[in-house]
Structure formats: C-alpha cells, structure tokens
Amino acid sequence: NFQSIEDAELTIDGLTVVTGTNNTGKSAFFRAIRGAFTNARGYDFVRHGTEHCTVDIAFDDGQTLTWVKGKNVN
C-alpha cells in the first residue's frame, strides 16, 4: 500500500535490474525501501483508500526490517 503499489515482492540476488514501462511503480518501489531505512516522515505516500502501508525487508542473515506508517500508525 505504498503509493501506486498495492503488493509487491522482489528477491535481490547479486546484480538485480528493475525495468518496466513508465508509471508502473519502479521509483515508488525504491522510495518504499528508502522510507523503511530512513523512517520517512508523514503519510502522504500511503495508498489512497488504505489506512497504512507496510514495508517488510528480510535479509539473508535472518534479520528483518518492518516499517509501518499511516495517519494513526507510526
């Protein structure tokens, strides 16, 4: 529920290239990752019609990062 992305999953293994036509969410995908690592302020990026967005990042060593943001969720 981050901007135009309702649900997405990407496995990164070595060099990974993200391609696609214009306005398909490539930049939004990377903004979601950056937001999770920087704890971005605000909630304007939450997909319209939803209360919050969640970004889950799982690392090879078993560690995870979960970032949840919304108007009433911080």
Buried (B, 14 or more C-beta within 10 A) or exposed (E): BBBBBEEEEEEEEEEEEEEEEEEEBBEBBEBBBEBBEEEBEEBEBBBEEEEBBBBEBEEEEEEEEEBEBBEEEE
